Amino acid sequence: MLQLQVLRQNPQEVKERLSIKHFSEAQLVDAIILLDDERKRLQLEFDNNQAKVNSTSKEIGGLMAKGQKEEAEAKKQEVAALKSSLQPISEKLAAVEKQLHDELILLPNLPSVLVPVGKTPAENIVVKEGGIKPQLPAGAVPHWDLIKKYDIVDFETGAKITGSGFALFKGQGAKLQRALIQYFLDFNTAAGYTEYHPPFMVNEASAYGTGQLPDKEGQMYFMQEDKFYMIPTSEVPITNIYRDEMVKEDSLPIKMTAYSPCFRREAGSFGKDVRGLNRVHQFEKVELVQIAHPDKSYAVLDEMVNHVEKLLNTLELPYRILRLCGGDMSFASALTYDFEVYSAAQERWLEVSSVSNFEAFQSNRMKIRYKDSNGKSQLVHTLNGSSLALPRIIACLLENNQTADGINLPATIHSYFGGPSIS
């Protein structure tokens, strides 16, 4: 959630930056400022009347002590009238505060000055490429054929158990997924991240805190009876560990990592974009979250991008890093870098990670603060990144490493998998 003082300081600049995200309701900025003016007016009126109640009540005691009962009675009537005026002011103030909050949360985060202008993924900027695209052998096939050949993922039984878009990993497929999860967690903890194993459902306050609500409620699975949401990523529960907390400045940055299944109702369009493991309703992911000092959050973002790049290099996968344009960014992000790996059999790039700086957008919702050297409360910055999402990583490992005799796995996961290949 944007801070009111940011809107008030330069509303025109806020509108211009929101336009980079193609936000079409810039008039909300002016409406919010007017509501805030009304809130301040009502608060001042309430405070002034309350002060009169307090001062007049003190006068009554003095008048009674002097035996001036008539004057004291008149003051009592004055106090009663003032008190009766407080209730409607308080009710109107509460209504204005609610309306102000409800409109403020409709504004997306402001994009960083580093965000490219653009509306579609085609306008994202490739900032780096790494790895080597493999030359596949004759007869190479995409991963949806390979998983059937080696009997490692069963979509038909997954659909029978749950529905379309749910995969049943089995045998070496289940083993590969488990091996990658453990490897990713070990890679992250070796870099100083503390591992967590969070709940896979969250309440409304948690989903609101990281920006899923009210922006993405249609994409989440919802438990009506308990009012719980299945998490779309472990970013949600992990960041909320510090909701309503005052952290110590010298504890920053706080580095966290977690594995979780991720649940998303929206499975996208039809065709090759969503075939096989390209897009599913439930998938496994290891996440990175950092809570950082606002002066250092962009250095932290660079560090996280470098960390994910190193991880991809150990998997020997060709990749590229993109800086997302305004139209392709999430509601809550100030700056996002996407990682894509090259799927040789499909001859296309597949997104496997997003690393984002949310600045104070999430922390303002969650009230995660620290006290600076002057003892003043300040909002922290929050960041997160996938490290990594498994379905498309597995798809590319299968496709890019296929041979006539099996699937050769990168050396770095041999000990985790218990062997060098799938056959």
C-alpha positions in Angstrom: 0.0 0.0 0.0 1.3 3.4 -0.9 2.0 5.9 1.9 -0.2 8.9 2.0 2.7 11.3 2.4 4.1 10.0 -1.0 0.8 10.9 -2.7 0.6 14.3 -1.0 4.2 15.3 -1.7 3.9 15.1 -5.5 0.6 13.8 -6.8 1.4 14.6 -10.4 4.6 12.5 -10.2 2.6 9.7 -8.7 0.2 9.7 -11.6 3.0 9.7 -14.1 4.7 6.8 -12.5 1.4 4.9 -12.2 0.9 5.4 -15.9 4.1 3.4 -16.6 2.1 0.4 -15.1 -0.8 1.4 -17.3 -3.0 2.1 -14.3 -6.1 3.7 -15.8 -7.7 5.3 -12.7 -5.2 8.1 -11.9 -8.1 10.2 -10.6 -8.0 8.0 -7.5 -4.9 9.9 -6.4 -6.9 13.2 -6.2 -9.9 11.5 -4.6 -7.6 9.9 -1.9 -6.0 13.3 -1.1 -9.5 14.9 -0.7 -10.6 12.1 1.5 -7.4 12.5 3.6 -8.2 16.2 3.9 -11.7 15.4 5.2 -10.2 12.8 7.6 -7.9 15.5 9.0 -10.8 18.0 9.3 -13.0 15.5 11.2 -10.1 14.4 13.4 -9.4 18.0 14.3 -13.0 18.7 15.0 -13.2 15.6 17.2 -10.0 16.5 19.1 -11.1 20.1 19.7 -14.5 19.0 21.1 -12.9 16.4 23.2 -10.5 19.0 24.6 -13.4 21.3 25.4 -15.1 18.4 27.2 -12.0 17.8 29.3 -11.4 21.5 30.1 -15.0 22.2 30.9 -15.3 19.1 33.1 -12.3 20.4 35.2 -14.1 23.7 35.6 -17.2 22.0 37.0 -15.1 20.6 39.9 -13.8 24.1 40.7 -17.3 25.7 40.6 -18.7 23.0 42.9 -15.9 23.5 45.4 -16.8 27.2 45.4 -20.5 26.5 45.9 -21.4 27.9 42.5 -23.9 25.2 41.8 -25.9 27.1 39.1 -22.7 27.8 37.1 -21.6 24.2 37.6 -25.0 22.9 36.3 -24.7 25.1 33.2 -21.2 23.7 32.5 -22.6 20.2 32.9 -25.2 20.9 30.2 -22.4 22.3 28.0 -20.4 19.1 28.6 -23.4 16.9 27.8 -23.9 18.8 24.5 -20.3 18.5 23.6 -20.3 14.7 24.4 -23.4 14.2 22.2 -21.6 15.8 19.3 -18.6 13.5 19.6 -20.5 10.3 18.5 -21.6 11.5 15.1 -18.2 13.0 14.4 -16.6 9.7 15.4 -18.9 7.7 13.2 -18.3 10.0 10.2 -14.6 9.8 10.8 -14.6 6.0 10.9 -16.6 6.0 7.6 -14.1 8.3 5.9 -11.1 6.3 7.2 -12.6 3.1 5.8 -13.3 4.7 2.4 -9.8 6.2 2.4 -8.3 2.8 3.1 -10.5 1.0 0.6 -9.5 3.4 -2.2 -5.8 3.6 -1.2 -5.4 -0.2 -1.5 -6.6 0.0 -5.2 -3.4 1.8 -6.1 -0.6 -0.4 -7.3 3.0 0.1 -6.2 4.9 2.8 -8.0 7.5 1.5 -10.4 11.1 2.2 -9.9 12.8 4.7 -12.2 14.7 1.6 -13.6 11.5 0.1 -15.0 11.3 0.2 -18.8 8.3 1.7 -20.5 6.2 -0.9 -22.2 2.9 -2.8 -22.1 3.6 -6.4 -23.1 6.2 -9.1 -22.3 7.7 -8.4 -25.7 8.9 -5.0 -24.4 10.8 -6.5 -21.4 14.5 -5.9 -21.6 17.0 -8.8 -21.7 19.8 -7.7 -19.5 21.9 -10.9 -19.6 22.1 -14.3 -21.1 24.1 -17.3 -19.8 24.7 -20.9 -20.4 24.8 -22.8 -23.7 21.8 -23.9 -25.7 22.1 -27.7 -26.3 22.1 -29.4 -29.6 19.5 -32.1 -29.2 19.9 -35.5 -30.8 17.7 -36.5 -33.8 14.3 -37.6 -32.6 14.3 -35.4 -29.5 10.9 -34.8 -28.1 9.3 -32.3 -25.6 9.0 -33.1 -22.0 5.3 -34.2 -22.1 6.5 -37.1 -24.3 9.5 -37.8 -22.1 7.5 -38.1 -18.9 5.3 -40.8 -20.6 8.4 -42.6 -21.9 10.0 -42.8 -18.5 6.7 -43.0 -16.6 7.6 -40.3 -14.2 4.6 -37.9 -14.2 1.0 -39.0 -14.7 -1.4 -36.2 -15.6 -4.3 -38.6 -16.3 -4.3 -40.0 -12.8 -3.8 -36.5 -11.4 -6.9 -35.4 -13.2 -8.8 -38.4 -11.9 -7.7 -37.7 -8.3 -8.3 -33.9 -8.4 -8.8 -32.4 -11.8 -7.1 -31.0 -14.9 -3.8 -29.2 -14.3 -2.8 -31.4 -11.3 0.2 -33.7 -11.9 1.0 -37.0 -10.1 4.8 -37.4 -9.9 5.9 -41.0 -9.4 9.1 -43.1 -9.2 12.1 -41.2 -10.6 9.9 -38.1 -11.2 9.0 -37.9 -7.5 12.6 -38.5 -6.6 13.9 -35.8 -8.9 11.5 -33.3 -7.5 12.5 -34.1 -3.9 16.2 -34.0 -4.9 15.8 -30.5 -6.4 13.9 -29.2 -3.4 16.6 -30.3 -1.0 19.4 -29.0 -3.2 17.7 -25.6 -3.6 17.2 -25.3 0.2 20.8 -26.3 0.9 22.1 -23.8 -1.7 20.1 -21.0 0.0 20.9 -21.9 3.6 24.6 -22.0 2.6 24.2 -18.4 1.5 22.9 -17.3 4.9 19.2 -17.8 4.5 17.2 -19.3 7.4 15.0 -22.1 6.4 11.3 -22.2 7.3 8.5 -24.7 6.7 5.4 -22.6 6.8 1.6 -23.3 6.8 0.3 -23.8 3.3 -2.9 -21.9 4.1 -3.1 -18.3 5.2 -5.8 -16.0 6.6 -7.1 -12.9 4.9 -4.8 -10.6 6.8 -1.7 -12.5 5.5 -3.0 -12.5 1.9 -3.8 -8.8 2.2 -0.3 -8.0 3.7 1.7 -9.2 0.7 -0.7 -7.8 -1.9 -2.6 -10.9 -3.0 -5.8 -9.3 -1.8 -7.7 -7.5 -3.2 -5.7 -7.9 -6.4 -5.6 -11.7 -6.9 -8.4 -13.2 -5.0 -9.8 -14.9 -8.1 -6.5 -16.7 -8.6 -6.4 -18.3 -5.2 -8.2 -21.3 -3.8 -10.4 -20.3 -0.9 -11.7 -22.4 2.0 -15.1 -20.8 2.6 -15.8 -22.3 6.0 -12.6 -21.3 7.6 -11.8 -18.2 5.5 -8.4 -19.5 4.6 -6.5 -19.2 1.3 -4.2 -21.8 -0.2 -0.9 -20.0 -0.7 0.2 -19.1 -4.3 3.8 -19.0 -3.0 5.5 -19.3 0.4 6.4 -15.6 0.1 2.9 -15.0 1.7 3.4 -16.8 5.0 7.1 -16.2 5.3 6.9 -12.4 4.9 3.9 -12.3 7.3 6.1 -13.8 10.1 7.1 -10.2 10.8 3.7 -8.6 10.4 3.0 -6.0 13.1 6.6 -6.4 14.3 9.2 -3.8 15.2 12.5 -5.3 14.0 15.9 -4.2 15.2 17.8 -2.1 12.7 21.0 -4.1 13.2 19.2 -7.3 12.4 18.6 -6.2 8.8 18.7 -7.8 6.3 16.6 -10.7 7.5 17.1 -13.6 5.0 14.5 -16.4 4.8 13.9 -19.4 2.5 11.1 -21.9 2.4 9.8 -24.8 0.3 6.1 -25.1 -0.3 3.6 -26.4 -2.8 1.9 -23.4 -4.6 -1.7 -23.3 -5.6 -3.1 -21.2 -8.4 -6.6 -21.5 -9.9 -5.7 -19.7 -13.2 -4.0 -22.1 -15.5 -3.8 -19.8 -18.5 -4.7 -20.3 -22.2 -4.8 -23.4 -24.3 -2.0 -24.8 -26.4 1.7 -25.4 -26.0 2.0 -22.6 -23.4 0.2 -24.7 -20.9 1.0 -28.2 -22.1 2.6 -30.7 -19.7 4.5 -29.0 -16.9 4.5 -25.6 -18.5 1.6 -24.4 -16.3 -0.3 -26.3 -13.6 -2.6 -25.6 -10.7 -0.3 -27.0 -8.0 3.5 -26.9 -8.2 6.5 -27.0 -5.9 8.7 -24.0 -5.3 11.6 -22.8 -3.1 11.3 -19.2 -2.2 13.7 -16.4 -1.0 12.5 -13.5 1.1 14.5 -10.7 2.5 13.5 -7.9 4.8 15.9 -5.0 4.2 16.9 -1.5 5.2 15.3 0.9 2.8 18.7 2.4 2.0 20.1 -0.9 0.9 17.2 -2.8 -0.7 18.4 -2.3 -4.3 21.8 -3.7 -3.4 19.9 -6.6 -1.8 17.9 -7.0 -5.0 21.1 -7.3 -7.0 22.5 -9.8 -4.5 19.3 -11.9 -4.9 19.5 -11.8 -8.7 23.1 -12.9 -8.5 22.2 -15.7 -6.2 19.5 -17.1 -8.5 21.8 -16.8 -11.5 24.5 -18.9 -9.6 21.9 -21.5 -8.8 20.9 -21.8 -12.5 24.5 -22.0 -13.5 25.0 -25.1 -11.3 22.1 -26.7 -13.1 23.9 -26.1 -16.4 20.8 -24.6 -18.0 20.8 -21.8 -20.6 19.1 -18.8 -19.1 18.4 -15.2 -19.6 17.5 -12.4 -17.2 14.9 -9.8 -18.1 13.9 -6.5 -16.5 10.2 -6.3 -16.7 8.5 -3.4 -18.3 5.7 -1.5 -16.5 2.9 -3.3 -18.2 4.2 -6.8 -17.3 4.9 -6.1 -13.6 2.9 -7.3 -10.7 0.6 -5.1 -8.7 2.9 -4.9 -5.7 6.4 -4.8 -7.3 8.6 -1.7 -7.7 11.1 -3.6 -9.9 11.2 -7.2 -11.1 13.8 -9.3 -12.8 12.5 -12.5 -14.5 14.7 -15.6 -15.1 13.8 -17.7 -18.1 15.4 -21.0 -19.1 15.6 -22.2 -22.7 13.5 -25.3 -23.5 15.4 -26.8 -26.4 12.7 -29.3 -27.5 10.0 -26.6 -27.4 12.4 -24.0 -28.8 11.1 -21.3 -26.4 12.0 -19.6 -23.2 10.2 -20.6 -20.0 10.0 -18.4 -16.9 11.3 -20.1 -13.8 11.9 -17.2 -11.3 10.9 -13.6 -10.6 13.0 -11.6 -8.2 11.3 -8.4 -7.0 11.8 -5.4 -4.7 8.5 -4.2 -3.2 10.1 -1.3 -1.4 7.7 -0.3 1.4 4.5 -1.4 -0.4 4.1 -4.6 1.5 5.6 -3.4 4.8 3.2 -0.5 4.9 0.3 -3.1 4.8 1.9 -5.3 7.3 3.3 -2.6 9.5 6.8 -4.1 9.6 9.1 -1.3 11.0 12.4 -0.5 12.7 13.6 2.4 14.8 16.3 4.5 13.2 19.2 6.1 15.0 16.9 9.0 16.0 14.4 6.6 17.5 11.8 7.2 14.8 9.8 4.4 13.3 10.5 3.6 9.7 9.1 1.1 7.3 11.4 -1.7 6.1 11.6 -2.8 2.4 10.6 -6.4 1.4 12.0 -8.5 -1.4 11.3 -12.0 -2.7 12.4 -14.3 -5.4 11.8 -17.9 -6.7 14.8 -20.1 -6.1 13.4 -22.0 -7.9 10.0 -23.0 -9.3 10.2 -26.7 -10.2 7.8 -27.6 -13.0 9.6 -25.7 -15.8 13.0 -26.5 -14.4 12.2 -30.1 -14.6 10.7 -29.7 -18.1 14.0 -28.1 -19.3 16.2 -30.6 -17.5 14.4 -33.4 -19.2 14.3 -31.8 -22.6 17.8 -30.3 -22.7 19.6 -33.4 -21.3 17.8 -36.2 -23.3 19.9 -38.9 -24.9 19.1 -42.2 -26.6 19.8 -43.9 -23.3 18.1 -41.6 -20.8 18.1 -38.2 -19.2 21.5 -37.1 -18.0 21.3 -34.9 -14.9 23.6 -32.1 -13.9 26.5 -33.2 -11.7 25.5 -31.0 -8.8 22.4 -33.0 -8.1 23.8 -36.5 -8.5 24.2 -37.1 -4.8 20.7 -35.7 -4.1 19.1 -37.9 -6.7 21.2 -40.9 -6.0 22.5 -41.3 -9.5 23.6 -39.5 -12.7 20.6 -40.1 -14.9 16.9 -41.1 -15.4 16.5 -44.2 -17.5 
